[in-house]
Amino acid sequence: MTQVDILILSNGPGEVTTWVRPVVKALRQKLGYDLSLVRISVVLSPCSNASGKEAAIALSYPEVDRVQGAEHFWQFLLWGKTFDNWDWRSQGVVVFLGGDQIFPVVIGKKLGYRTVVYAEWEARWHKWIDRFGIMKPEVAKAVPQKYAHKFTVVGDLMLEAAGESLDSNSPLPTNPSLTTELIGLLPGSKAAKLAQGVPLCLVIAEYIQAKRPQTKFVIPVAPTLDLQTLASFADLQKNPIAKIFGFGGASLIVPQDARGKALLKTTTGLTVELWQENPAYHLLSQCRICLTTVGANTAELGALGVPMIVLLPTQQLDAMRSWDGLPGLLVNLPGVGTLCAKVINWLFLRFVRRKGLLAWPNIWAQKEIVPEIMGKLQPQEVGEMVLDFLAHPEKLADIRTKLRKIRGESGAAQKIAQIVGEEIGK
């Protein structure tokens, strides 16, 4: 086999953990583990949802040989030079797994490499990209016939990552009773969302457990978040907005035994387990229902078929900053970002938003499958919704069925690896 370089282009935390991880595993299984023959590099592009830890996560994958962080991306895109002045072999394939689809076009031309794009919902630059692996046939419907040969339905990479985790021997929650009526709380991973999400979710959990004592709660901690930072948003001194939800505060409890789980304990006595193993799909699959903010969490839960209620509190109008394109750049600008976020989110709430099309499962289905609640949310009202779902399991079963119907096939990572292998041969 000729020496080749595989260059993975990706960006945000969701893509790095749920797309890159299964694909690099499949590439190694397909192409072998001899680094002198096949070298896998990851280059990250800027993302409004990024935490800065994506490069370290990608580098932790044993299948990956080298990683460049997003802060050096533009230099690479414009001039073709990495920060560490990487060498490149004469043959290779650029694999797109997140970012802007123009990136593989430009970089592929600079390096003289073949290009493969994973397209979940939309495929662009048909003339200049060599191959597309698409989630569903619908992605290729509007493609001119002369480019149709470039398209292969590979299925859903998100489902691939979830299935891989569920097939593993990951331990279940330490307390067996957690599996009986477990509720997941996913308040986000960025400060703007956590400031509202943590106290809101904890007050809702207090309300539910007071009326249904058999319920247990868990927060799958994002890999980009440490426990102390998470706990700071449950501290009334450090997060004054928590008082708006009538929250009394919570403290972090870290067990002496390394095998134990850290907890958040509220002033009412509620304990919420903090689950740090990632990805947390094995845990999430045990949940009866989850409370989550918008973002990649909704896609992951959708892929797992886990019912959810999507919360969009507007008590703090500048919290939502996960926009794409120009709005995403404006709301994250130093100094004026907060003002831009307030204006853009107000305009969105006032004029733009269409009911039921913010969570990924609802976007996929083009109708509301999982409830989205936006506004100045009251914990008791959300708590009553959860209690109603728990009291009527047939409603939860209906959501699970609908979620499974809208996703693509499994086996996407292996099919992408097959396409890359074919492109190497060319």
C-alpha positions in Angstrom: 0.0 0.0 0.0 1.2 3.5 -0.9 1.9 5.9 2.0 -1.1 8.1 2.5 -2.4 10.9 4.8 -6.0 11.0 6.0 -6.9 14.6 7.0 -10.0 14.9 9.2 -11.6 18.4 9.2 -14.0 19.0 12.1 -15.0 21.7 14.5 -17.3 21.6 17.6 -17.5 19.3 20.6 -20.4 17.4 19.3 -18.7 16.6 16.0 -15.4 15.6 17.6 -17.1 13.2 20.1 -19.9 11.7 17.9 -18.5 11.9 14.3 -14.7 11.9 14.5 -14.5 9.2 17.1 -16.3 6.3 15.3 -14.9 7.3 11.9 -11.2 7.2 13.0 -11.8 3.8 14.5 -13.4 2.5 11.3 -10.6 4.0 9.3 -8.0 2.1 11.3 -10.0 -1.1 11.1 -10.2 -0.7 7.3 -6.8 0.7 6.5 -4.6 -0.8 9.2 -2.6 0.5 12.2 0.8 0.9 10.4 1.6 4.6 10.9 4.3 4.4 8.3 1.6 3.6 5.7 -1.5 5.5 7.0 -1.3 8.6 9.1 -4.5 10.2 10.5 -4.4 14.0 11.2 -7.2 16.1 12.6 -7.5 19.9 11.9 -10.2 21.8 13.7 -12.0 24.9 12.5 -13.5 27.6 14.7 -17.0 26.9 16.2 -19.3 29.1 18.3 -20.0 26.2 20.5 -16.4 25.2 21.1 -14.9 25.1 24.6 -11.2 25.0 23.6 -10.8 21.4 24.7 -11.7 19.8 21.4 -8.1 19.4 20.3 -7.2 17.5 23.5 -10.2 15.3 23.1 -9.3 14.4 19.5 -5.7 13.8 20.5 -6.9 11.3 23.1 -8.2 9.0 20.4 -5.5 6.3 19.9 -6.2 6.2 16.2 -5.3 9.8 15.7 -1.6 10.7 15.1 -1.7 14.5 15.3 -4.1 17.4 15.9 -4.2 21.1 15.2 -6.5 23.3 17.2 -9.0 25.8 15.8 -6.9 28.9 16.7 -4.5 28.1 13.9 -7.1 27.1 11.3 -7.2 30.3 9.1 -3.4 30.2 8.6 -3.7 26.6 7.4 -6.7 27.4 5.1 -5.1 30.4 3.5 -1.5 29.3 3.2 -1.6 25.5 3.6 0.8 25.6 6.5 0.1 24.2 9.9 1.4 25.8 13.1 3.9 23.0 13.6 4.8 22.9 9.9 3.5 19.4 9.3 4.8 17.5 6.4 2.3 16.0 3.9 2.5 12.8 1.9 2.0 13.0 -1.9 -1.3 11.0 -1.7 -4.2 11.5 0.7 -7.8 12.1 1.4 -9.5 15.0 3.1 -12.5 13.8 5.2 -15.1 16.5 6.2 -16.7 15.9 9.6 -17.9 19.3 10.6 -17.4 23.0 9.8 -18.1 24.6 6.4 -18.2 22.4 3.4 -16.0 24.9 1.4 -13.1 24.0 3.7 -12.4 20.5 2.1 -12.7 22.1 -1.4 -9.9 24.6 -0.6 -7.7 22.4 1.5 -8.1 19.4 -0.9 -6.9 21.6 -3.8 -3.9 22.9 -1.9 -2.7 19.5 -0.8 -3.8 17.7 -4.1 -5.9 15.3 -2.1 -9.2 13.6 -2.8 -12.2 14.9 -0.8 -14.9 13.0 1.0 -17.8 14.9 2.8 -20.2 13.5 5.3 -23.4 15.4 4.7 -26.1 15.1 7.3 -28.7 17.4 5.9 -27.3 19.4 3.0 -24.5 18.7 0.4 -22.8 21.6 -1.3 -20.0 22.2 -3.9 -21.0 19.1 -5.9 -18.7 19.9 -8.7 -15.5 20.1 -6.6 -16.0 17.4 -4.0 -15.1 13.9 -5.0 -17.5 11.9 -2.9 -20.4 12.4 -0.5 -21.5 10.1 2.3 -25.0 11.2 3.1 -27.3 10.3 6.1 -30.5 9.8 4.0 -31.4 9.7 0.3 -33.3 12.9 0.7 -30.0 14.8 1.0 -29.3 14.0 -2.7 -32.8 14.8 -4.1 -31.9 18.3 -5.4 -28.5 17.3 -6.8 -28.0 17.5 -10.6 -28.0 14.1 -12.2 -24.5 14.5 -13.5 -23.2 14.5 -9.9 -25.4 11.7 -8.6 -22.6 9.1 -8.9 -20.7 10.9 -6.2 -23.4 10.2 -3.5 -23.6 7.2 -1.3 -26.1 6.7 1.5 -24.1 5.8 4.6 -26.6 6.4 7.4 -26.4 8.3 10.6 -23.0 8.9 12.3 -24.7 10.0 15.5 -26.5 6.7 15.7 -23.1 5.0 15.1 -21.5 6.7 18.0 -24.5 5.9 20.3 -24.6 2.3 19.2 -20.9 1.8 19.7 -21.3 3.1 23.3 -24.3 1.0 24.0 -22.6 -2.2 22.7 -19.7 -1.6 25.1 -19.4 -2.9 28.6 -19.8 0.5 30.2 -21.1 0.2 33.8 -24.6 1.2 34.6 -25.2 3.9 37.3 -23.7 2.8 40.6 -27.1 2.7 42.4 -29.3 0.1 40.7 -32.4 2.0 41.7 -31.4 4.8 39.3 -32.4 2.6 36.4 -36.0 2.3 37.6 -37.1 5.9 37.0 -34.0 7.9 36.0 -34.3 11.4 34.7 -31.4 13.1 32.9 -30.6 16.8 33.2 -28.6 18.3 30.4 -28.3 22.1 31.1 -25.6 22.7 28.5 -21.8 23.1 28.5 -21.3 26.9 28.1 -21.6 29.5 30.8 -24.4 31.4 29.1 -26.7 28.4 29.1 -25.5 26.9 32.4 -26.3 30.1 34.3 -30.0 29.5 33.7 -30.0 25.8 32.9 -28.4 24.5 36.2 -30.7 26.2 38.7 -33.8 25.7 36.5 -33.2 22.0 36.1 -32.4 21.5 39.8 -35.6 23.4 40.9 -37.7 21.2 38.5 -36.0 18.1 39.9 -36.8 19.2 43.5 -40.5 19.7 42.5 -40.7 16.3 40.8 -39.1 14.3 43.5 -41.3 15.9 46.2 -44.3 14.5 44.4 -42.7 11.3 43.0 -40.0 10.1 45.5 -39.0 7.1 43.3 -37.4 9.5 40.7 -33.7 9.8 40.6 -31.7 12.5 38.7 -28.3 12.5 36.9 -26.3 15.2 35.0 -24.1 13.8 32.3 -21.2 16.2 32.6 -19.9 17.6 29.3 -16.3 16.5 28.6 -15.4 20.2 28.3 -16.7 21.0 31.8 -15.1 20.4 35.2 -17.1 19.7 38.3 -16.2 22.9 40.1 -17.3 25.1 37.2 -20.6 23.2 36.9 -21.2 23.5 40.7 -20.5 27.2 40.6 -23.7 27.7 38.7 -25.6 26.2 41.6 -23.9 28.6 44.0 -26.1 31.7 44.7 -23.1 33.8 45.5 -21.5 33.0 42.1 -24.6 32.8 40.0 -27.1 35.5 41.2 -29.6 34.7 38.4 -30.3 31.4 40.1 -32.6 33.2 42.6 -35.0 34.1 39.7 -36.1 30.5 39.6 -36.6 30.3 43.4 -33.5 28.1 43.8 -32.0 27.8 47.2 -28.6 26.6 46.1 -26.6 23.4 46.0 -23.2 22.2 47.1 -20.7 19.9 45.4 -20.0 16.6 47.2 -16.9 14.8 45.9 -16.5 11.2 47.4 -13.3 10.1 48.9 -13.6 6.8 47.2 -12.5 7.1 43.5 -15.1 4.6 42.5 -17.9 6.8 43.9 -19.8 9.5 42.0 -19.7 13.2 42.7 -23.1 14.8 43.6 -24.8 18.1 43.7 -26.9 18.3 46.9 -29.5 21.1 47.1 -30.7 22.8 50.3 -33.9 20.7 50.1 -31.9 17.5 50.3 -32.1 16.5 46.6 -29.0 14.7 45.4 -28.1 14.7 41.7 -25.4 12.3 40.5 -22.7 13.8 38.2 -21.7 11.3 35.5 -18.3 12.1 34.0 -17.7 9.1 31.7 -18.0 10.1 28.1 -19.8 9.6 25.9 -22.7 9.0 28.2 -25.0 7.2 25.8 -25.1 4.1 27.9 -26.4 6.2 30.8 -28.8 8.3 28.7 -30.4 5.2 27.2 -31.6 4.3 30.8 -33.4 7.6 31.2 -37.2 7.7 31.1 -37.0 11.3 30.0 -34.5 14.1 29.8 -34.6 17.8 30.3 -32.2 19.5 27.9 -31.3 22.8 26.3 -31.1 23.2 22.6 -28.0 22.1 20.8 -26.1 18.8 20.1 -27.7 17.3 23.2 -31.0 17.1 21.3 -29.4 15.3 18.4 -27.7 12.7 20.7 -30.9 12.0 22.6 -32.8 11.8 19.3 -30.3 9.2 18.0 -30.8 7.2 21.2 -34.6 7.4 21.0 -34.7 9.0 24.4 -37.8 11.3 25.1 -37.0 14.8 26.1 -38.4 18.2 26.9 -36.4 21.0 25.4 -36.1 24.1 27.6 -35.4 27.6 26.3 -35.6 29.9 29.3 -35.6 33.6 28.4 -35.1 35.1 31.9 -31.6 36.0 30.7 -32.0 37.1 27.1 -28.3 37.0 26.2 -27.9 33.3 27.1 -28.5 31.9 23.6 -25.3 32.3 21.6 -25.1 29.1 19.6 -26.1 30.7 16.2 -24.5 29.8 12.9 -23.1 32.2 10.4 -23.0 36.0 10.9 -25.2 36.0 14.0 -22.9 33.4 15.6 -19.9 35.7 15.0 -21.7 38.8 16.3 -23.0 37.3 19.6 -19.5 36.1 20.5 -17.6 39.3 19.7 -15.6 40.6 22.7 -17.2 43.6 24.4 -20.4 43.9 22.2 -21.3 40.2 22.1 -23.8 40.5 25.0 -25.6 43.4 23.4 -25.7 41.7 20.0 -27.0 38.5 21.7 -29.8 40.4 23.4 -30.8 42.1 20.2 -30.6 39.0 18.0 -32.5 36.8 20.5 -35.2 39.4 20.9 -35.7 39.7 17.2 -35.7 35.9 17.0 -38.3 35.6 19.7 -40.4 38.4 18.3 -40.4 37.7 14.6 -38.5 34.5 13.5 -39.2 31.5 15.6 -41.6 28.9 14.3 -42.9 26.5 16.9 -41.3 23.1 17.2 -38.3 23.7 14.9 -35.3 24.3 17.3 -34.5 20.9 18.7 -32.8 18.6 16.1 -35.4 15.9 16.2 -38.1 18.5 15.3 -35.9 19.9 12.6 -35.4 16.5 11.1 -39.1 15.7 11.2 -40.2 19.3 10.2 -42.8 19.0 13.0 -42.8 18.9 16.8 -42.0 15.4 18.0 -40.5 16.5 21.3 -41.9 19.4 23.3 -40.1 22.7 23.2 -40.9 25.2 25.9 -39.7 28.8 25.4 -40.2 31.9 27.6 -39.9 32.8 31.2 -40.2 29.2 32.3 -41.7 28.3 35.7 -40.2 25.2 37.2 -43.5 24.0 38.6 -45.2 24.0 35.2 -42.3 22.1 33.6 -42.3 19.7 36.6 -46.0 19.0 36.0 -45.3 18.2 32.4 -42.7 15.6 33.4 -45.0 14.1 36.0 -47.7 13.7 33.4 -45.3 11.9 31.1 -44.2 9.6 33.9 -47.8 8.9 34.8 -48.6 8.1 31.1 -45.7 5.9 29.8 -47.6 5.4 26.5 -46.8 9.0 25.7 -43.1 8.4 26.2 -43.3 5.2 24.1 -44.9 7.3 21.3 -42.1 9.8 21.3 -39.5 6.9 21.2 -41.2 5.4 18.2 -41.2 8.7 16.4 -37.6 9.4 17.2 -36.5 6.1 15.8 -38.4 6.6 12.6 -36.7 9.8 11.6 -33.1 8.7 11.9 -30.9 7.1 9.3 -29.3 3.6 9.2 -26.5 2.5 11.3 -23.0 1.4 10.1 -22.2 4.9 8.8 -18.6 5.0 10.0 -17.7 1.7 8.2 -19.3 2.9 5.0 -17.3 6.2 5.2 -14.1 4.2 5.7 -15.0 2.2 2.7 -15.4 5.3 0.6 -12.1 6.7 1.8 -10.4 3.4 0.9 -11.9 3.7 -2.6 -10.7 7.3 -3.0 -7.2 6.3 -2.0 -7.2 3.8 -4.8 -7.9 6.7 -7.2 
